Amino acid sequence: MSLSRAPRRTLLAVGTLSVALALSACGSDTNGKSGGGGDTNFVTNTGGVSTVVKGERKAIKEIAGETIEGERLDVADLKGKVVVLNVWGSWCGPCRAEAPHFAKVAGDLESKGVEFVGLNTRDFNKQQAITFEDDYKVPYPSLYDPSGKLILNGFPKGTLNPQAIPSTVVLDKEGKIAARSLMALDEKKLRSMIEPLLAEK
């Protein structure tokens, strides 16, 4: 009996996330005051980037699966590097606006120990996501997450979780959530989220 209920709960949770993302899709949080729910212990900068001090950060849960190109990727394997997780969809105007900035910064910082991973969501036709990556010369992989399941399950309650499309979450070298933005980013803002984490010992 519990076996038949488990899939329903999963479908309900995924449906709830889809509705939440639909409501906040392609929006921008200009005041930077959106929280992750619960006791997040984060500090919000006026520029719309929320951060967590080093001693209070929480690790992500499992974020692993198949990339758009059909390869296996587990974010846990990137521990030891600063990891930038970007939630995007090919249909999202702000995602298209920020894509060139992400491609440039990813290329510039790869040799410094920064890895980028996209979380492609709500692209139910995978070819549209592939075309987006080709058009913007995206040099890093994206996990294919059309239903938002990875996003829903990968971030613990009470953390700086993605709540809009686009969203960007930056993990420190220990795989813990250190910063989040709920709006499209330019190169300067994106670097401002990453560089303090590169400097951490």
C-alpha positions as YAML, in Angstrom:
chain: A
units: angstrom
residues:
- id: 1
  name: MET
  ca: [0.00, 0.00, 0.00]
- id: 2
  name: SER
  ca: [2.81, 2.40, 0.84]
- id: 3
  name: LEU
  ca: [4.44, 1.54, -2.48]
- id: 4
  name: SER
  ca: [1.45, 2.88, -4.39]
- id: 5
  name: ARG
  ca: [1.45, 6.06, -2.32]
- id: 6
  name: ALA
  ca: [5.14, 6.87, -2.80]
- id: 7
  name: PRO
  ca: [4.88, 7.61, -6.54]
- id: 8
  name: ARG
  ca: [1.83, 9.78, -5.89]
- id: 9
  name: ARG
  ca: [3.75, 11.81, -3.31]
- id: 10
  name: THR
  ca: [6.64, 12.20, -5.74]
- id: 11
  name: LEU
  ca: [4.28, 13.30, -8.53]
- id: 12
  name: LEU
  ca: [2.56, 15.72, -6.17]
- id: 13
  name: ALA
  ca: [5.89, 17.19, -5.07]
- id: 14
  name: VAL
  ca: [7.12, 17.52, -8.65]
- id: 15
  name: GLY
  ca: [3.79, 19.06, -9.63]
- id: 16
  name: THR
  ca: [4.07, 21.54, -6.78]
- id: 17
  name: LEU
  ca: [7.57, 22.51, -7.91]
- id: 18
  name: SER
  ca: [6.39, 22.90, -11.50]
- id: 19
  name: VAL
  ca: [3.65, 25.27, -10.37]
- id: 20
  name: ALA
  ca: [6.07, 27.22, -8.17]
- id: 21
  name: LEU
  ca: [8.60, 27.53, -10.98]
- id: 22
  name: ALA
  ca: [5.85, 28.47, -13.43]
- id: 23
  name: LEU
  ca: [4.76, 31.29, -11.15]
- id: 24
  name: SER
  ca: [8.30, 32.59, -10.80]
- id: 25
  name: ALA
  ca: [9.58, 31.68, -14.24]
- id: 26
  name: CYS
  ca: [11.70, 34.28, -15.91]
- id: 27
  name: GLY
  ca: [11.05, 36.75, -13.14]
- id: 28
  name: SER
  ca: [13.68, 38.86, -11.54]
- id: 29
  name: ASP
  ca: [14.10, 39.56, -7.89]
- id: 30
  name: THR
  ca: [15.28, 43.13, -7.92]
- id: 31
  name: ASN
  ca: [15.33, 43.68, -4.19]
- id: 32
  name: GLY
  ca: [17.12, 40.43, -3.33]
- id: 33
  name: LYS
  ca: [14.90, 39.75, -0.34]
- id: 34
  name: SER
  ca: [13.50, 36.36, -1.29]
- id: 35
  name: GLY
  ca: [14.53, 33.67, 1.13]
- id: 36
  name: GLY
  ca: [14.84, 29.92, 0.92]
- id: 37
  name: GLY
  ca: [12.13, 29.21, 3.47]
- id: 38
  name: GLY
  ca: [12.75, 28.26, 7.06]
- id: 39
  name: ASP
  ca: [15.77, 29.30, 9.06]
- id: 40
  name: THR
  ca: [18.31, 30.03, 6.35]
- id: 41
  name: ASN
  ca: [20.84, 32.10, 8.33]
- id: 42
  name: PHE
  ca: [21.78, 34.05, 5.24]
- id: 43
  name: VAL
  ca: [22.81, 37.60, 4.66]
- id: 44
  name: THR
  ca: [21.26, 39.39, 1.71]
- id: 45
  name: ASN
  ca: [23.28, 41.97, -0.14]
- id: 46
  name: THR
  ca: [21.49, 44.92, -1.70]
- id: 47
  name: GLY
  ca: [22.51, 43.72, -5.17]
- id: 48
  name: GLY
  ca: [20.12, 40.77, -5.09]
- id: 49
  name: VAL
  ca: [22.68, 38.10, -4.14]
- id: 50
  name: SER
  ca: [22.08, 36.17, -0.92]
- id: 51
  name: THR
  ca: [25.08, 34.64, 0.84]
- id: 52
  name: VAL
  ca: [25.75, 32.35, 3.79]
- id: 53
  name: VAL
  ca: [28.74, 32.74, 6.11]
- id: 54
  name: LYS
  ca: [31.19, 29.86, 5.93]
- id: 55
  name: GLY
  ca: [30.38, 28.18, 9.25]
- id: 56
  name: GLU
  ca: [26.61, 28.10, 8.62]
- id: 57
  name: ARG
  ca: [26.47, 26.63, 5.12]
- id: 58
  name: LYS
  ca: [24.64, 23.39, 4.33]
- id: 59
  name: ALA
  ca: [25.60, 20.77, 1.77]
- id: 60
  name: ILE
  ca: [23.38, 20.02, -1.19]
- id: 61
  name: LYS
  ca: [21.69, 16.66, -1.48]
- id: 62
  name: GLU
  ca: [22.26, 14.49, -4.54]
- id: 63
  name: ILE
  ca: [22.17, 16.37, -7.82]
- id: 64
  name: ALA
  ca: [23.02, 13.77, -10.43]
- id: 65
  name: GLY
  ca: [21.63, 12.42, -13.65]
- id: 66
  name: GLU
  ca: [21.94, 12.58, -17.40]
- id: 67
  name: THR
  ca: [23.16, 15.65, -19.21]
- id: 68
  name: ILE
  ca: [21.54, 17.08, -22.31]
- id: 69
  name: GLU
  ca: [24.26, 15.29, -24.29]
- id: 70
  name: GLY
  ca: [23.34, 11.95, -22.64]
- id: 71
  name: GLU
  ca: [26.33, 11.63, -20.31]
- id: 72
  name: ARG
  ca: [26.22, 10.85, -16.58]
- id: 73
  name: LEU
  ca: [27.05, 13.72, -14.21]
- id: 74
  name: ASP
  ca: [27.12, 13.87, -10.41]
- id: 75
  name: VAL
  ca: [27.77, 17.28, -8.84]
- id: 76
  name: ALA
  ca: [29.29, 15.49, -5.81]
- id: 77
  name: ASP
  ca: [32.24, 14.51, -8.02]
- id: 78
  name: LEU
  ca: [33.15, 18.21, -8.31]
- id: 79
  name: LYS
  ca: [33.86, 18.62, -4.59]
- id: 80
  name: GLY
  ca: [37.09, 20.55, -4.08]
- id: 81
  name: LYS
  ca: [36.10, 23.12, -6.70]
- id: 82
  name: VAL
  ca: [33.79, 26.11, -6.60]
- id: 83
  name: VAL
  ca: [30.66, 24.99, -8.47]
- id: 84
  name: VAL
  ca: [28.18, 27.32, -10.18]
- id: 85
  name: LEU
  ca: [24.72, 25.79, -10.66]
- id: 86
  name: ASN
  ca: [22.55, 27.70, -13.12]
- id: 87
  name: VAL
  ca: [18.84, 26.90, -13.55]
- id: 88
  name: TRP
  ca: [17.73, 27.77, -17.08]
- id: 89
  name: GLY
  ca: [15.33, 26.99, -19.90]
- id: 90
  name: SER
  ca: [15.68, 27.66, -23.62]
- id: 91
  name: TRP
  ca: [12.27, 29.39, -23.62]
- id: 92
  name: CYS
  ca: [13.33, 31.93, -20.95]
- id: 93
  name: GLY
  ca: [14.29, 35.42, -22.17]
- id: 94
  name: PRO
  ca: [16.44, 36.35, -19.13]
- id: 95
  name: CYS
  ca: [18.24, 33.00, -19.50]
- id: 96
  name: ARG
  ca: [19.16, 33.94, -23.05]
- id: 97
  name: ALA
  ca: [20.33, 37.36, -21.86]
- id: 98
  name: GLU
  ca: [22.70, 35.91, -19.25]
- id: 99
  name: ALA
  ca: [23.99, 32.96, -21.30]
- id: 100
  name: PRO
  ca: [26.89, 34.84, -23.01]
- id: 101
  name: HIS
  ca: [28.09, 36.09, -19.60]
- id: 102
  name: PHE
  ca: [28.02, 32.57, -18.15]
- id: 103
  name: ALA
  ca: [29.86, 31.14, -21.15]
- id: 104
  name: LYS
  ca: [32.59, 33.78, -20.85]
- id: 105
  name: VAL
  ca: [33.09, 33.49, -17.09]
- id: 106
  name: ALA
  ca: [33.06, 29.68, -17.26]
- id: 107
  name: GLY
  ca: [35.84, 29.76, -19.84]
- id: 108
  name: ASP
  ca: [37.84, 32.36, -17.92]
- id: 109
  name: LEU
  ca: [37.67, 30.61, -14.54]
- id: 110
  name: GLU
  ca: [37.93, 26.93, -15.46]
- id: 111
  name: SER
  ca: [41.70, 26.93, -14.90]
- id: 112
  name: LYS
  ca: [41.18, 28.47, -11.45]
- id: 113
  name: GLY
  ca: [39.11, 25.56, -10.17]
- id: 114
  name: VAL
  ca: [35.59, 26.72, -11.01]
- id: 115
  name: GLU
  ca: [33.11, 24.33, -12.59]
- id: 116
  name: PHE
  ca: [29.78, 25.33, -14.10]
- id: 117
  name: VAL
  ca: [26.80, 22.99, -14.33]
- id: 118
  name: GLY
  ca: [23.50, 23.94, -15.90]
- id: 119
  name: LEU
  ca: [20.17, 22.62, -14.63]
- id: 120
  name: ASN
  ca: [17.94, 22.69, -17.68]
- id: 121
  name: THR
  ca: [14.27, 22.62, -16.75]
- id: 122
  name: ARG
  ca: [10.87, 22.71, -18.47]
- id: 123
  name: ASP
  ca: [12.41, 21.98, -21.87]
- id: 124
  name: PHE
  ca: [10.32, 18.93, -22.69]
- id: 125
  name: ASN
  ca: [11.89, 18.82, -26.16]
- id: 126
  name: LYS
  ca: [15.57, 18.16, -25.48]
- id: 127
  name: GLN
  ca: [16.55, 19.46, -28.93]
- id: 128
  name: GLN
  ca: [15.55, 22.99, -27.91]
- id: 129
  name: ALA
  ca: [18.02, 22.82, -25.01]
- id: 130
  name: ILE
  ca: [20.76, 21.47, -27.29]
- id: 131
  name: THR
  ca: [20.13, 24.30, -29.76]
- id: 132
  name: PHE
  ca: [20.31, 26.87, -26.93]
- id: 133
  name: GLU
  ca: [23.71, 25.52, -25.83]
- id: 134
  name: ASP
  ca: [24.98, 25.54, -29.42]
- id: 135
  name: ASP
  ca: [23.70, 29.06, -30.11]
- id: 136
  name: TYR
  ca: [25.34, 30.53, -27.00]
- id: 137
  name: LYS
  ca: [28.46, 28.34, -27.19]
- id: 138
  name: VAL
  ca: [27.90, 27.07, -23.64]
- id: 139
  name: PRO
  ca: [31.16, 25.26, -22.73]
- id: 140
  name: TYR
  ca: [29.86, 23.31, -19.72]
- id: 141
  name: PRO
  ca: [27.36, 20.47, -19.25]
- id: 142
  name: SER
  ca: [23.74, 20.82, -18.21]
- id: 143
  name: LEU
  ca: [21.75, 18.18, -16.37]
- id: 144
  name: TYR
  ca: [18.46, 17.54, -18.15]
- id: 145
  name: ASP
  ca: [15.68, 18.08, -15.61]
- id: 146
  name: PRO
  ca: [12.46, 18.85, -17.53]
- id: 147
  name: SER
  ca: [10.15, 18.11, -14.58]
- id: 148
  name: GLY
  ca: [12.29, 19.93, -11.97]
- id: 149
  name: LYS
  ca: [12.85, 16.78, -9.91]
- id: 150
  name: LEU
  ca: [16.59, 17.38, -9.40]
- id: 151
  name: ILE
  ca: [15.94, 20.96, -8.36]
- id: 152
  name: LEU
  ca: [13.20, 19.92, -5.94]
- id: 153
  name: ASN
  ca: [15.17, 17.10, -4.31]
- id: 154
  name: GLY
  ca: [18.70, 18.49, -4.49]
- id: 155
  name: PHE
  ca: [18.44, 21.41, -2.08]
- id: 156
  name: PRO
  ca: [17.67, 20.90, 1.62]
- id: 157
  name: LYS
  ca: [14.76, 22.75, 3.17]
- id: 158
  name: GLY
  ca: [15.82, 26.05, 4.69]
- id: 159
  name: THR
  ca: [18.71, 26.64, 2.29]
- id: 160
  name: LEU
  ca: [19.24, 29.11, -0.52]
- id: 161
  name: ASN
  ca: [17.43, 26.97, -3.06]
- id: 162
  name: PRO
  ca: [16.49, 27.99, -6.61]
- id: 163
  name: GLN
  ca: [13.05, 29.60, -6.67]
- id: 164
  name: ALA
  ca: [12.90, 31.16, -10.11]
- id: 165
  name: ILE
  ca: [14.10, 30.69, -13.65]
- id: 166
  name: PRO
  ca: [16.83, 31.76, -14.00]
- id: 167
  name: SER
  ca: [18.42, 31.09, -10.62]
- id: 168
  name: THR
  ca: [22.09, 30.66, -9.81]
- id: 169
  name: VAL
  ca: [23.47, 28.86, -6.77]
- id: 170
  name: VAL
  ca: [27.20, 28.78, -6.02]
- id: 171
  name: LEU
  ca: [28.72, 25.98, -3.94]
- id: 172
  name: ASP
  ca: [31.95, 26.39, -2.00]
- id: 173
  name: LYS
  ca: [34.84, 23.93, -2.30]
- id: 174
  name: GLU
  ca: [33.21, 21.67, 0.28]
- id: 175
  name: GLY
  ca: [30.04, 21.34, -1.78]
- id: 176
  name: LYS
  ca: [28.05, 23.63, 0.50]
- id: 177
  name: ILE
  ca: [25.59, 26.31, -0.60]
- id: 178
  name: ALA
  ca: [27.31, 29.69, -0.30]
- id: 179
  name: ALA
  ca: [25.44, 32.14, -2.54]
- id: 180
  name: ARG
  ca: [22.28, 32.47, -4.61]
- id: 181
  name: SER
  ca: [20.75, 34.88, -7.09]
- id: 182
  name: LEU
  ca: [17.15, 34.74, -8.32]
- id: 183
  name: MET
  ca: [17.67, 36.95, -11.35]
- id: 184
  name: ALA
  ca: [19.60, 37.08, -14.61]
- id: 185
  name: LEU
  ca: [23.25, 37.94, -14.01]
- id: 186
  name: ASP
  ca: [25.81, 39.90, -15.98]
- id: 187
  name: GLU
  ca: [29.52, 39.09, -15.90]
- id: 188
  name: LYS
  ca: [30.32, 41.46, -13.03]
- id: 189
  name: LYS
  ca: [27.56, 40.15, -10.75]
- id: 190
  name: LEU
  ca: [28.40, 36.54, -11.55]
- id: 191
  name: ARG
  ca: [32.08, 37.06, -10.74]
- id: 192
  name: SER
  ca: [31.11, 38.77, -7.47]
- id: 193
  name: MET
  ca: [29.43, 35.52, -6.36]
- id: 194
  name: ILE
  ca: [32.38, 33.32, -7.28]
- id: 195
  name: GLU
  ca: [35.55, 35.22, -6.44]
- id: 196
  name: PRO
  ca: [35.11, 35.40, -2.63]
- id: 197
  name: LEU
  ca: [34.78, 31.60, -2.59]
- id: 198
  name: LEU
  ca: [37.95, 31.14, -4.62]
- id: 199
  name: ALA
  ca: [39.78, 33.20, -2.01]
- id: 200
  name: GLU
  ca: [38.59, 31.02, 0.89]
- id: 201
  name: LYS
  ca: [41.10, 28.66, 2.50]
...
